[in-house]
Amino acid sequence: MLIPEPLPEGPRSIWPQATVVLTLSCALAFGWVLTSQSLTRPAVDAAVERLERAVAASPEGRFNSEELERLPDRWRAELASVTDDDGPSDPAMSAAARELRERVSELPAWRFGWIPAMPTPHGWLSYIFVHTQWFHLLANLTLLWILGATLERRCSPRLMVSCFLFAGAVGAWAHAGLYSASMVPLVGASAAVAGVFGGLGVAAPSRELRFKLWARSAVANPKAGIVIPTGALLLIWIGLESLVFLEAERAPSALAAHACGAVTGALIALVWRRRLPSEAQSPKSVISI
């Protein structure tokens, strides 16, 4: 395993414990999401089929807009042609729509994701740990380990966790401000990881990140390691953001959430450098969280 090298005056602890905890939390949450989806998705598919049959059986029937409020944007768009508040209602269609709403609300992304049009008390924070795709998870966890472990070892576990959580929260509310009517769940740690990137750029700017190989004997091998240019990481991050932009046609773009997350992390690091000079300079204050 690659462990970031601390600065010469930095802490000598080997394991970036806070980063390990956050990384494992996202990974374990992903396992739960996959398991939960495998159990709930068949019921959602069955509810969709029932709704399609109800619509086909009643050509004159119409949905009331309130009946479709808690459904995904894509489905509401597809049902727009049979939605009319003044049109004739159909009991079978109404019952099918109600069942579909109930089944959708059981999906992990809807229970713990951040839905701007249907905010929950916990969604603005819990969405960070919810991933529904392997690529999304691996990209975020790779960057979190590289950036988070480096920020933790060079500066402070508390700073890294603050950048991660506050950036994720600010990103969620920024997204809600832009897409207040959206019923598409926002999930993933991208905004939080962007906050760690911003925090690292302000608190411990460097042209390159050095990593050593951590051996089984619990002794870092000084002869094995790699050097990652910070510019290369920035290009990778921009590339990932470009993918988000290309997907914006299918769902509200999360670029604003990611950008606000990066700015939030940078501001937190700036405050940390100015108000806590003793913590920023003392190796003893950054060993544990």
N, C-alpha and C positions, 0 to 999 in steps of 0.2 A: 504494500500500500504506500502511496506517495503522501508524505507529510510535508507541509510548507516549512521552510527554514525561518526561524525568527530573526529579527534584526540582532546585531551584535550586542546591543544593550537590552534586548527584549527578554521575555520569560524563557525559562529552560524546561518547562513542562513539555512532554512529548505529545500527548493527545489533546487535540482541540475539542474538549468535551462538549461544549455547547453546540458546535457544528455537528458533531456525531449525533446528539440527541435530536436536533431538528431534521437531519437527514433520515435517521431511522423512523422518526414520526411520520414523515411524508411517505416513506416506503411501506410502513405498516398500514397506514391509512389507504394506500393504493391497493394493498392486498384485500382489505376489507371492502373497498369499493367494488373490486372485481367479483368478490363473493356475493355481495349484496345485489349487484346488477344481474348476476346469473339467476338469482332467486326471484327478482321482481320484474325483469324484462319480459318473460313469457306472459305475465298478467297484463302488462302494458300492450303487448302485441295483440293479445286476445281482445282487449278493450277497443283497440283501433279497428280490428275486423268487425266487431259488433257495431261500431259507429258507422263504418262504411256500409254495412248491410242496412242499417236503419235509414241512412240517407237514400240509398238506392230504392228502398221499399216505399218511400214517401216523397215523390218528386215535387209535390206542392209544399211540403213542410219546410219550415225555416227555423234557424236557431236565433235565440235572443243573444245579443252581444255579451250580456252578463254571463251566459252559460259557457262562453269560450274564454273568459277573462284569464283563467289560471292555466291555460294551455300554452305550449311553446309558440313562438311567433310564426314559425314555419307552418304549423298546422292551422293556426288561425287564418293565415293568408290563403291556404288551400280551401278553407271552408267559407271564404268571404262571399262566394257566389250564392251560398245558401244561408246567409246571415242577413236577417232583416227584423228589426225590432217591431215593425208593424205587420209583419207577415204572419201567416197561420203557423201556430206551434204544433209540434207532434210529440206526444208522450214518449214514444220509443226513442226518438232522437234526443230528447232532453235527458232521458235516463241513461242513454249511451254516453252522452257528453259528461254527465255527472260521474259515471263510473270511470271514464278515462281521466278526469281530473284527479280522482282519488288514487288511481294507480300511478299516475305520473308523480304525484306528491310523495310517493314512497321511494322514488329513485334517489340514490345518494347525492347526486348533483343538485337535486331540488331540496333535499333535506338539509344539506350542509353547504351548498354553494351560495353565491351572492346574487340574488335576483333583484335588480333595481326596482321593478314594479311591485315586488312582493318581499320587501325587506324583513329579515328576522333579527332578533336580538343578538344572535351569534354569527350570522352569515358573513358579516364584514371581516371576521377573523378566521372562522372555520374553513372558509373557501380556500385559504392558502394551502391547506393540507390535503385538499381533494384533487386528485388527478384521475382522468378517465382514459388516457392514452399513454402507451408505453413511451413513445418518443417525447411527449411533453414531460413526463416524469424524469426520464434519463437526462434530458437536456438541463432541466432545472437542478437536479441533484448533482450533476457534474459541475455545473457552474457554482452551485452552493458550496460544494466541497472545496473547489479551487479558491474561490473568493472568500467564503466565510471562514475557512480554516486559516487562511493567510491573515485576514483582518483580526481574527481572534488571537493568533499567536503574536502578531506584531503590535497589537494595541490592547484590546480588552474583550473578554467574552461578553461583558455587559453591553459594550458598544455594538458588537456584532448582532446580538439578539435584539437590541433596540432598533437598529437599522432594519432588520428583517421584519419584525412585527409591525412597527409603526409605518414602514413603507407599504406593507401589505394592506394595512387599514386605510391609509390615505389613498392608495390606489383604488380600493373598493369604492370609497365615497366619491372620488373623482369620476369613476366610471358611472356611478349612479347619477351624478350630476349631469352627465352628457346624454345618458340613455335612460332617463327616468321611467319611460314607458315600456322598456324592454322586459320580456319574460324569458330571455336566454340566460341561463346560469353562468356566472363568471366563476371559473375554478382554476386552481393552480397557483404555484408559488412564484410566478414570473415577476410580478410587481415587487414582491418581497426580496427576491434575488437581485433585482435591479437596484433596490435600496442598499443592499450589501455592496454592490459594485460602486455605487455613488459614494458610500461611506469610505470604502477602501481608497478611492481616488482622492479623497480629501484628507483622511486621517493618516494614510501611509502611502503616498504616491510613489510609484516606482516604475521604471521602464521594463522591468522583468520580475517574474515570480520564480523563486528557486524552490525546488522540492527534493527531498531525500527519500530513499527507499527505507521503509520501516520493516525490519526483519522480524522473524518469529521470536528471536532471542530477546526482543524488546530493546534492542540497541540499534540506533540509526546507523546505517552503513555510509560512511563519508565518501566512499568511492562510487556509489550508485545514486543517480538522481537525474532530474531534467530541469531545464530552464524554459519557462513559457513567457514569451514577450507579452506585455500588457496590451500592446497594440493588436496582437493576434486575437486575444480574448475580446477586445472591443469589436473587431471585425466579425467574430463569431456571433456576438450578441446582436450586432446590427443585422446580420444575416437571418437570425432567428426572428427578429422583429419584422423583417421583410416578409417572412412567411405569414406572420400575423396579419400584416397589411393585405396580403393577397387573399386571405380568408375572410376579409371584412365584408365581402359581398354576401356571404352566407350567414353572418352573425355580426352584431355590433363589435367594432374593433376595440381591442384591449390596449392599443398603443398609448392612449392617454393615461391609463392606469399604470403602465410600465414607466412612462416618462415621469409621472408624479412620484412614483416609488423611488426612482433614481434621484430625483431632486430632494425628496424627503431624507433619504439616507445621507446625501451630501450635507444637508443642513444640520442633521443630528451630529455628524462627525465634526462639522465646523464648530458647533456649540461645545462639543466635548473637548476639542482642542483648546478653546478659549477659556472655558470655565473650569476645566479639570486638568490643569497643567501637571499637577502632581501625579494624577493617575496615568496621564499620557506618557510620563517619563519614568515612572517607577516600575521596575520589573516585578516587584512583589505584589503589586495591586492587580495583576492581570493573570494570575495563575488559575484561579477558580472563579466560578460565578455564584 
